Amino acid sequence: MTRVAQKIRIYPTDVQKQQLARAMGCCRWWYNHALNVCNQTYKETGKGISRNGLNALLPSLKEEHEWLKTDVYSQSLQQTTLNLSRAFINFFEKRAKYPRFKSKHKKQSVGFPQSVRIEGDYIYLPKIKLVKAVFDRKYIGKIKTVTVTKDSDDRYFASIIYEVDACFVSGNSDKILGIDLGIKEFAIVHDGSKTSKYANPRHIKKHEKNLARKQKKLARKKLDSKSRKKAKKIVAKVHARISNSRQDFLHKLSRKLTNESQVIVVENLNVRGLVRNHKLAKAISDVGWGMFVNFLSYKLEREDKKLVEIDRFFPSSHICPECLTQQPKMDLSVREWTCINKACNAHHDRDEAASKNIRAEGIRMLKADGAAVSASGGSVRQDRGRKTKVMQHPVKLETPSSYDVG
Ligand SMILES: [Zn+2]
């Protein structure tokens, strides 16, 4: 069995919108309350508080606040607890920042871990009942969880996680892909025989002028005026459009590469450090490397495939893939180079060489860790019962906002 996720647009009625708003409000309240409890407990005792510990607080809170009983499906609150504890795990495992309080001005969500079903063009949610939905495709499988979100544009989506037979979903290539994440190109992928380049969609640039103009307009509006509210909504719309098209690109590409492979090797870029220190910061955050690696990692994990992250200090762009001679440091502007080993003298495209080196280093790590890799670097077989250490386990479907999918 494997998990697939699907994100669909849903169209709640006005009454259902109100019900969803109350349920989202309850979940947000509980998330913030629980986070506060965690913070306090930590301050006082130096210890955390478990998911069960948090859930144990719910019954008395429900006595105190009637609306926690009436306005929200009880399982949705439990799901919220789970999301919070995952957020803490991600923090402790250094994959995410410390959990923050949820704002009612940001994207809202509510999770339904049980009792959801699909009936024709409707999705049935506990307490909310049948909500009109548009499916691009249907899966045969069991629904694990559904998260309903409302974005800044007042649009509603349901992210559904299904458990399905693996044969329904994945492409089954046995390739190992090495990916160099670039600036000029978004990704350069080497599969052992050929290199493919995936262009960088510069959404932000295209929309930036538009955004700047709308933001200026917004700044000129009087505080608390009706037209300010309107302008604010327009700015949010442009933001949403940018982030949608970026995510769409990242989902499609990560889906394609996951289908084409068994193992994907990437550099552990420590994107956040890079963003802080580098003048390329803007371009980097635009292209969303971190998000891309995150998408890759959970798509691969769901299909029992592997993500190998190699050390970011591995000099992938300074080694000749032919003869393994280390090259002198090169400026980022150098796009092509010739090997300094006179006997080799191979000429390389910088990014292509990097993707080859990353792939080779990933294979080396897999072998060192006991995986059987065929001579061509084709198939991978892990020794039975042996958990490999090179795999950084992906950020699982941690927060509702990263549930989106492809
Ligand atoms: Zn060489």
Boltz pocket constraint, residues with backbone or C-beta under 6 A from the ligand:
constraints:
  - pocket:
      binder: B
      contacts: [[A, 320], [A, 321], [A, 322], [A, 323], [A, 324], [A, 325], [A, 339], [A, 340], [A, 341], [A, 344], [A, 345], [A, 346]]
      max_distance: 6.0
